[in-house]
């Protein structure tokens, strides 16, 4: 599965400590398993993945060669991600 990060998500990811980065990498690599919910109010099919106190907001994508993947739109703590 191909995982891409938006510029904002990549910046947030780089600012995290090593243990948190490892935890997020592990959770993202296991998509579509995990605590995933479809977000209401968005017509693009956004979903969120719960990773402890962090959330990853993503959409499912299909690459040009036909492989499935996800694009992480936002990444951050629960208190800030939904604002």
LINBELTA-V12925 format. One record per residue. RES is the residue in one letter. PHI is phi in whole degrees, -180 to 180 (NA if undefined). PSI is psi in radians with two decimals (999 if undefined). Layout:
RES&PHI&PSI ; RES&PHI&PSI
This chain:
X&NA&2.34 ; X&-91&2.21 ; X&-119&2.16 ; X&-119&2.66 ; X&-117&2.46 ; X&-70&2.93 ; X&-61&-0.75 ; X&-66&-0.72 ; X&-66&-0.68 ; X&-65&-0.69 ; X&-65&-0.75 ; X&-65&-0.74 ; X&-62&-0.74 ; X&-66&-0.46 ; X&-82&-0.16 ; X&-80&2.76 ; X&-75&2.90 ; X&-61&-0.74 ; X&-66&-0.69 ; X&-68&-0.70 ; X&-59&-0.78 ; X&-63&-0.72 ; X&-64&-0.72 ; X&-70&-0.73 ; X&-58&-0.77 ; X&-62&-0.79 ; X&-66&-0.71 ; X&-68&-0.60 ; X&-70&-0.33 ; X&-95&0.04 ; X&-58&2.33 ; X&-94&0.19 ; X&-84&2.72 ; X&121&-3.12 ; X&-85&1.52 ; X&-113&2.33 ; X&-133&2.55 ; X&-78&2.31 ; X&-84&2.39 ; X&-84&2.62 ; X&90&0.07 ; X&-123&2.31 ; X&-90&-0.09 ; X&-91&0.12 ; X&77&0.55 ; X&-63&2.51 ; X&-130&2.80 ; X&-126&2.51 ; X&-114&2.19 ; X&-88&2.21 ; X&-129&1.42 ; X&64&-2.16 ; X&-88&0.02 ; X&-103&2.73 ; X&-131&2.48 ; X&-118&2.08 ; X&-97&2.21 ; X&-145&2.90 ; X&-127&2.63 ; X&-80&2.40 ; X&-133&2.78 ; X&-121&2.19 ; X&-75&2.97 ; X&-63&-0.50 ; X&-89&0.14 ; X&92&-0.01 ; X&-80&2.57 ; X&-87&2.66 ; X&-163&-3.08 ; X&-132&2.61 ; X&-118&2.05 ; X&-81&2.03 ; X&-85&-0.84 ; X&-136&2.62 ; X&-145&2.24 ; X&177&-3.07 ; X&-75&2.72 ; X&-56&-0.68 ; X&-68&-0.44 ; X&-107&-0.34 ; X&-71&-0.56 ; X&-92&0.05 ; X&-87&999
